[in-house]
Amino acid sequence: MQDKNLILCLFYSDEEKRVFDKIKYYEPLSNERKSMIRTLSLKFLGPLLLAEGLIKEKEWTLNRVESTLTSYKKITESEIIQSFICLNSSKFSDGIRTNLFTIIGSPYTEDINLIYYKLIKYIHPSILQGKIVNESINRNEFNFNNFIDVELTRGINLIEHSLGSARKMYWNEKQNYYCIGIIERIDSEDLKVSNLYTFDSDNPLKDKYRSSIPSYYVMAILPDYYEDRIVEALRLFNKMNIHPSIRLIDLSCKNKKVLYLEEFSINNDEKKSYGMILINNEINSKDSNDLIFYKQKIRLILDKNKNFEETLIEINPNINPFKKWNLNSQISLSKIQSVLDVKN
């Protein structure tokens, strides 16, 4: 892999929310830019940290954010990257969260599961266990800054060694999920709008599945928020002519799993996307389907081969395709909090 085509950052946020980093990039970075890059980790975790004050379950974690990349203009050789991935490992001890977060911009379509396995099963546990051992042995002489620098160097080298592996199909990608909502996003020079379609506010299913997600409010803000963060990250690394589109957001809380799966199309400089909010606790429901099913349905809508309302009814007849919740103002988002996130 050519260094100029690689963005690789590894961040560790400790119990006191101090952020430590290790960054690999082909050109020198100023201290100011390094400081801005360092804050990206906590920005990417922002909505879920905020959600702790909104929900009872405080252990929702962001596992993965993945985007596709497109270019509307001619790009330089140094701007060529094919995938942009954010992976996070959150571990709790006595109710305190530590995070190990990596940002990867690569010229390849990476085997994300391989990288994520090393992050959560080796690198993060090694940091936590090594800290305990060193504190017990060295006590007051233990220098945490030196320790974490060595651990992050080892970790980022391990991740870099894994890059370039072809993506494989894994068994869990064939699991069935249940759709509880769809987010429509339209972005052009003259218009930027996002809408949520879900159960009616008096539908018992709204309350039934409320605990299966962080909150309707949080799910509503995720696509725009994370796409903006990826834009910010690309600009910090001088990828000026590359534009991201959210492909997948993966969240979990104990045995609960939420996927946000999105597809997009561009027509006459207008970008339109539809994303499904999918949960894993209805795998036996007649309305549950695998990810390929949902991707195909989204593509049919985007390619104008299928009517939006009819297709949404096919996906889940319990979702109202004629009632949309606007997501473009704090007033409308507050209404989602007060109506959808409160039990009837």
C-alpha positions as CSV (number, residue, x, y, z in Angstrom):
1,M,0.0,0.0,0.0
2,Q,1.3,3.4,-0.9
3,D,1.6,5.7,2.1
4,K,0.0,8.6,0.2
5,N,-3.2,6.7,-0.2
6,L,-3.5,5.7,3.4
7,I,-5.3,7.5,6.3
8,L,-4.9,5.6,9.5
9,C,-5.6,6.9,13.0
10,L,-5.9,5.1,16.3
11,F,-7.4,6.9,19.3
12,Y,-7.8,5.8,22.9
13,S,-10.2,7.6,25.3
14,D,-9.5,6.6,28.9
15,E,-11.7,6.6,32.0
16,E,-11.1,10.4,32.4
17,K,-12.0,11.0,28.7
18,R,-8.4,12.0,27.9
19,V,-7.7,11.2,24.3
20,F,-4.4,9.7,23.1
21,D,-3.6,9.2,19.5
22,K,-1.4,7.6,16.9
23,I,-1.7,8.9,13.3
24,K,-0.2,7.6,10.1
25,Y,-0.4,9.9,7.0
26,Y,1.9,10.6,4.1
27,E,2.5,14.3,4.7
28,P,3.6,16.1,7.9
29,L,0.7,17.4,10.0
30,S,0.9,20.7,12.0
31,N,0.2,20.6,15.7
32,E,-3.1,22.5,15.1
33,R,-4.3,19.9,12.6
34,K,-3.2,17.0,14.8
35,S,-5.3,18.6,17.6
36,M,-8.3,18.8,15.3
37,I,-7.9,15.2,14.2
38,R,-7.6,14.1,17.9
39,T,-11.0,15.5,18.6
40,L,-12.6,13.5,15.8
41,S,-12.8,10.4,18.0
42,L,-15.0,12.1,20.6
43,K,-17.1,13.8,17.9
44,F,-17.8,10.4,16.3
45,L,-18.9,9.1,19.7
46,G,-20.9,12.3,20.5
47,P,-24.5,11.3,19.8
48,L,-24.2,8.1,21.9
49,L,-22.5,9.9,24.8
50,L,-25.3,12.5,24.6
51,A,-27.9,9.7,24.5
52,E,-26.8,8.5,27.9
53,G,-28.9,11.3,29.4
54,L,-31.9,10.4,27.3
55,I,-32.2,6.6,27.9
56,K,-32.0,4.1,30.7
57,E,-29.6,1.8,28.9
58,K,-26.3,3.6,29.0
59,E,-24.3,0.9,27.3
60,W,-25.2,1.6,23.7
61,T,-22.0,1.6,21.7
62,L,-21.1,2.7,18.2
63,N,-19.3,-0.2,16.5
64,R,-18.9,0.8,12.9
65,V,-19.5,3.7,10.5
66,E,-18.8,2.9,6.8
67,S,-19.2,5.2,3.8
68,T,-18.9,5.0,0.1
69,L,-16.9,7.6,-1.7
70,T,-17.6,9.5,-4.9
71,S,-15.9,12.3,-6.8
72,Y,-17.7,15.0,-8.7
73,K,-14.4,16.6,-10.0
74,K,-11.1,15.4,-11.2
75,I,-9.0,14.2,-8.2
76,T,-5.3,14.1,-7.7
77,E,-3.4,10.9,-7.2
78,S,-3.0,11.6,-3.5
79,E,-6.8,11.9,-3.1
80,I,-7.5,8.4,-4.4
81,I,-9.1,6.3,-1.7
82,Q,-11.8,3.7,-2.1
83,S,-13.2,3.1,1.4
84,F,-13.6,5.1,4.6
85,I,-14.3,3.2,7.8
86,C,-14.6,4.1,11.4
87,L,-14.5,1.3,13.9
88,N,-14.9,1.6,17.7
89,S,-14.4,-0.7,20.7
90,S,-16.2,0.4,23.9
91,K,-15.5,-1.4,27.1
92,F,-17.2,-0.8,30.4
93,S,-15.7,-1.3,33.9
94,D,-17.7,-0.3,36.9
95,G,-19.9,1.8,34.7
96,I,-17.0,3.7,33.2
97,R,-16.4,3.6,29.4
98,T,-13.1,3.4,27.6
99,N,-13.0,3.6,23.8
100,L,-10.5,2.5,21.2
101,F,-11.4,4.1,17.9
102,T,-9.8,3.8,14.5
103,I,-10.3,5.8,11.3
104,I,-9.2,4.1,8.1
105,G,-9.1,5.7,4.6
106,S,-7.9,3.0,2.2
107,P,-7.5,2.5,-1.6
108,Y,-9.0,-1.0,-1.1
109,T,-12.3,-2.4,-0.1
110,E,-11.2,-3.8,3.3
111,D,-12.2,-6.9,5.2
112,I,-13.8,-4.9,8.1
113,N,-14.6,-7.9,10.3
114,L,-10.9,-8.9,10.4
115,I,-9.8,-5.4,11.5
116,Y,-12.6,-5.1,14.0
117,Y,-11.8,-8.5,15.5
118,K,-8.2,-7.4,16.2
119,L,-9.5,-4.1,17.7
120,I,-11.9,-5.6,20.2
121,K,-10.2,-9.0,20.9
122,Y,-6.6,-8.0,21.0
123,I,-5.6,-4.3,21.0
124,H,-8.2,-2.9,23.4
125,P,-7.9,-5.8,26.0
126,S,-4.1,-5.6,25.8
127,I,-4.3,-1.9,26.8
128,L,-6.6,-2.5,29.7
129,Q,-4.7,-5.6,31.0
130,G,-1.3,-4.0,30.5
131,K,-2.4,-1.0,32.5
132,I,-3.5,-3.1,35.4
133,V,-0.3,-5.2,35.4
134,N,2.0,-2.2,35.1
135,E,0.2,-0.2,37.8
136,S,0.5,-3.2,40.2
137,I,4.2,-3.7,39.5
138,N,5.5,-0.2,39.1
139,R,3.0,1.7,41.2
140,N,4.0,5.3,41.5
141,E,6.7,4.9,38.9
142,F,4.2,3.9,36.2
143,N,4.2,6.4,33.4
144,F,0.8,6.0,31.6
145,N,1.7,8.3,28.7
146,N,4.7,6.2,27.7
147,F,2.7,3.0,28.2
148,I,-0.2,4.1,26.0
149,D,2.2,5.4,23.3
150,V,3.8,2.0,23.0
151,E,0.4,0.2,23.0
152,L,-1.0,2.5,20.3
153,T,2.1,2.1,18.2
154,R,1.7,-1.7,18.4
155,G,-2.0,-1.4,17.7
156,I,-1.7,0.8,14.6
157,N,1.0,-1.4,13.2
158,L,-1.2,-4.4,13.6
159,I,-4.2,-2.7,11.9
160,E,-1.9,-1.6,9.0
161,H,-0.7,-5.1,8.6
162,S,-4.3,-6.2,8.1
163,L,-5.1,-3.7,5.4
164,G,-5.5,-4.8,1.8
165,S,-7.3,-8.1,2.7
166,A,-10.2,-8.8,0.3
167,R,-13.7,-8.6,1.9
168,K,-15.3,-11.9,2.7
169,M,-19.0,-12.8,3.2
170,Y,-19.7,-13.7,6.8
171,W,-22.5,-15.7,8.2
172,N,-24.0,-12.8,10.3
173,E,-24.5,-10.8,7.1
174,K,-27.2,-13.3,6.1
175,Q,-29.2,-12.8,9.4
176,N,-32.7,-11.4,9.2
177,Y,-33.6,-8.0,10.5
178,Y,-36.8,-6.1,11.1
179,C,-37.3,-2.6,9.7
180,I,-38.7,0.0,12.1
181,G,-38.2,3.0,10.0
182,I,-36.8,4.6,6.9
183,I,-34.9,7.9,6.6
184,E,-35.1,9.9,3.3
185,R,-32.3,12.4,2.6
186,I,-32.2,14.8,-0.3
187,D,-29.2,17.1,-0.8
188,S,-28.7,19.6,-3.7
189,E,-27.5,23.1,-4.1
190,D,-31.0,24.5,-3.4
191,L,-32.3,21.9,-1.0
192,K,-31.3,19.8,1.9
193,V,-34.0,17.9,3.7
194,S,-34.3,14.7,5.8
195,N,-37.4,12.9,6.8
196,L,-38.2,9.9,9.0
197,Y,-41.0,7.4,8.3
198,T,-41.9,5.0,11.1
199,F,-44.9,3.7,13.1
200,D,-47.8,6.1,13.9
201,S,-47.4,7.6,17.3
202,D,-50.4,5.7,18.7
203,N,-49.2,2.4,17.2
204,P,-48.3,-0.1,20.0
205,L,-45.3,-1.2,17.9
206,K,-43.8,2.2,18.5
207,D,-43.5,1.5,22.2
208,K,-42.6,-2.1,21.7
209,Y,-39.5,-1.3,19.7
210,R,-38.5,1.8,21.5
211,S,-36.1,-0.1,23.8
212,S,-34.6,-1.8,20.8
213,I,-32.8,1.4,19.7
214,P,-31.0,4.2,21.6
215,S,-34.0,6.4,20.8
216,Y,-35.9,7.6,17.8
217,Y,-34.2,11.0,18.2
218,V,-30.7,9.5,18.1
219,M,-31.5,7.3,15.1
220,A,-32.9,10.3,13.3
221,I,-29.7,12.4,13.6
222,L,-27.1,9.7,13.0
223,P,-26.9,9.7,9.1
224,D,-26.5,13.5,8.7
225,Y,-24.3,13.8,11.8
226,Y,-21.8,11.0,10.8
227,E,-21.7,12.0,7.1
228,D,-20.7,15.5,8.2
229,R,-18.0,14.1,10.5
230,I,-16.6,12.0,7.6
231,V,-16.5,15.2,5.4
232,E,-14.7,16.9,8.2
233,A,-12.1,14.1,8.5
234,L,-11.5,14.0,4.7
235,R,-10.9,17.7,4.6
236,L,-8.4,17.5,7.5
237,F,-6.5,15.0,5.4
238,N,-6.6,17.1,2.2
239,K,-9.1,14.9,0.4
240,M,-10.9,17.9,-0.9
241,N,-12.8,16.5,-4.0
242,I,-14.1,13.3,-2.4
243,H,-17.6,13.1,-1.1
244,P,-18.8,10.4,1.3
245,S,-22.2,8.8,1.5
246,I,-23.2,6.7,4.6
247,R,-23.4,3.0,3.7
248,L,-23.7,1.4,7.2
249,I,-23.9,2.4,10.8
250,D,-23.7,-0.4,13.4
251,L,-24.8,0.0,17.0
252,S,-25.2,-2.5,19.8
253,C,-26.3,-2.8,23.5
254,K,-25.7,-6.2,25.1
255,N,-27.8,-8.6,22.9
256,K,-29.5,-5.8,20.9
257,K,-28.2,-4.8,17.5
258,V,-29.2,-1.9,15.3
259,L,-28.1,-1.4,11.7
260,Y,-28.7,1.7,9.6
261,L,-28.4,0.6,6.0
262,E,-28.4,3.2,3.2
263,E,-28.2,3.5,-0.6
264,F,-28.1,6.6,-2.7
265,S,-28.3,7.9,-6.2
266,I,-27.2,11.2,-7.9
267,N,-29.3,12.8,-10.6
268,N,-28.6,16.3,-12.0
269,D,-26.5,17.2,-9.0
270,E,-29.2,16.1,-6.6
271,K,-28.3,13.4,-4.2
272,K,-31.1,11.3,-2.8
273,S,-30.7,8.4,-0.3
274,Y,-32.9,6.1,1.6
275,G,-31.8,4.3,4.8
276,M,-33.4,1.5,6.7
277,I,-33.3,1.4,10.5
278,L,-33.0,-2.4,11.2
279,I,-33.2,-4.3,14.5
280,N,-32.3,-7.9,15.2
281,N,-34.9,-9.0,17.8
282,E,-37.6,-10.0,15.3
283,I,-35.7,-12.6,13.3
284,N,-38.8,-14.9,13.3
285,S,-41.2,-12.2,12.2
286,K,-42.9,-12.7,8.8
287,D,-41.8,-9.1,8.1
288,S,-38.1,-9.7,8.8
289,N,-35.6,-10.1,5.9
290,D,-31.9,-10.2,5.2
291,L,-29.8,-7.2,4.2
292,I,-29.8,-8.1,0.5
293,F,-33.6,-7.8,0.5
294,Y,-33.5,-4.3,2.0
295,K,-30.7,-3.2,-0.4
296,Q,-32.8,-4.4,-3.4
297,K,-35.9,-2.5,-2.2
298,I,-34.0,0.7,-1.7
299,R,-32.4,0.4,-5.1
300,L,-35.8,-0.1,-6.7
301,I,-37.1,3.1,-5.2
302,L,-34.0,5.1,-6.1
303,D,-33.9,3.8,-9.7
304,K,-37.6,4.9,-10.0
305,N,-38.8,1.4,-10.8
306,K,-41.0,1.2,-7.7
307,N,-43.3,3.5,-5.9
308,F,-42.0,4.7,-2.6
309,E,-45.2,4.2,-0.6
310,E,-46.0,0.8,-2.1
311,T,-42.4,-0.4,-1.5
312,L,-42.4,0.8,2.1
313,I,-45.7,-1.2,2.7
314,E,-44.0,-4.2,1.2
315,I,-41.1,-3.8,3.6
316,N,-43.2,-3.4,6.7
317,P,-47.0,-2.7,6.4
318,N,-47.0,-1.3,10.0
319,I,-45.0,1.7,9.0
320,N,-47.0,4.7,7.7
321,P,-45.5,5.8,4.3
322,F,-47.7,8.9,4.2
323,K,-46.6,10.4,7.6
324,K,-43.1,12.0,7.6
325,W,-41.2,13.5,10.5
326,N,-39.0,16.3,9.4
327,L,-35.4,16.2,10.8
328,N,-34.1,19.5,9.7
329,S,-34.7,21.7,12.7
330,Q,-34.3,21.4,16.5
331,I,-38.0,22.0,16.8
332,S,-38.9,19.0,14.7
333,L,-36.3,16.9,16.4
334,S,-37.7,17.9,19.8
335,K,-41.1,16.8,18.6
336,I,-39.7,13.3,17.9
337,Q,-38.3,13.2,21.4
338,S,-41.6,14.3,23.0
339,V,-43.8,12.1,20.8
340,L,-42.0,9.0,19.5
341,D,-39.6,8.6,22.5
342,V,-42.3,8.9,25.2
343,K,-44.5,5.8,25.8
344,N,-48.2,6.2,25.3
